[in-house]
Amino acid sequence: MRGVYYAFIFWFAFLFVEILTYNAFELRPIGLALINSGKSLVTFLVSGFVLGTWKKYKREISETK
């Protein structure tokens, strides 16, 4: 869950606010900003989920020579 949380925070802080600002200055509707940034939200959440659930494994080194 931590990966999804951070992905959402980064998406909101860096991407959504930027797209919302651009659309506001171009006098476009807010719905367009939601559609444009929604694709990136899904991408960020999926990558955050994958990276958050990624398990490190210990490789056992056998000492037989």
C-alpha positions as CSV (number, residue, x, y, z in Angstrom):
1,M,0.0,0.0,0.0
2,R,2.9,2.3,0.6
3,G,3.9,2.2,-3.0
4,V,0.4,3.1,-4.2
5,Y,0.3,5.9,-1.6
6,Y,3.5,7.5,-2.8
7,A,2.5,7.0,-6.5
8,F,-0.7,9.0,-5.8
9,I,1.2,11.7,-4.0
10,F,3.7,12.1,-6.8
11,W,1.1,12.0,-9.4
12,F,-0.9,14.7,-7.7
13,A,2.0,16.9,-6.8
14,F,3.9,16.8,-10.1
15,L,1.5,15.9,-12.9
16,F,-2.1,16.7,-11.9
17,V,-1.3,20.2,-10.7
18,E,0.7,21.0,-13.8
19,I,-2.1,19.7,-16.2
20,L,-4.7,21.6,-14.2
21,T,-2.7,24.8,-14.4
22,Y,-2.2,24.5,-18.2
23,N,-5.9,23.8,-18.8
24,A,-6.9,26.7,-16.6
25,F,-4.7,29.2,-18.5
26,E,-6.0,27.8,-21.8
27,L,-9.6,28.1,-20.6
28,R,-10.3,24.4,-21.1
29,P,-12.9,22.6,-18.9
30,I,-11.8,20.8,-15.8
31,G,-13.2,17.5,-17.2
32,L,-10.5,17.5,-19.9
33,A,-7.8,17.8,-17.2
34,L,-9.3,14.8,-15.4
35,I,-9.3,12.7,-18.5
36,N,-5.8,13.7,-19.5
37,S,-4.4,13.1,-16.1
38,G,-6.4,9.9,-15.4
39,K,-4.3,7.8,-17.8
40,S,-1.2,8.9,-15.9
41,L,-2.8,8.2,-12.6
42,V,-3.5,4.6,-13.6
43,T,0.1,4.2,-14.8
44,F,1.5,5.7,-11.6
45,L,-0.7,3.5,-9.4
46,V,0.2,0.3,-11.2
47,S,3.9,1.1,-11.1
48,G,3.6,2.0,-7.4
49,F,1.8,-1.2,-6.7
50,V,4.4,-3.3,-8.5
51,L,7.4,-1.5,-6.9
52,G,5.7,-1.7,-3.5
53,T,5.1,-5.4,-3.6
54,W,8.5,-6.3,-5.1
55,K,10.2,-8.6,-2.7
56,K,13.9,-8.8,-2.4
57,Y,15.2,-12.3,-2.0
58,K,18.3,-13.6,-0.4
59,R,20.4,-15.7,-2.7
60,E,22.0,-18.4,-0.7
61,I,25.6,-18.9,-1.5
62,S,26.7,-22.4,-1.0
63,E,30.2,-22.9,0.2
64,T,30.8,-26.2,-1.5
65,K,33.7,-26.1,-3.9
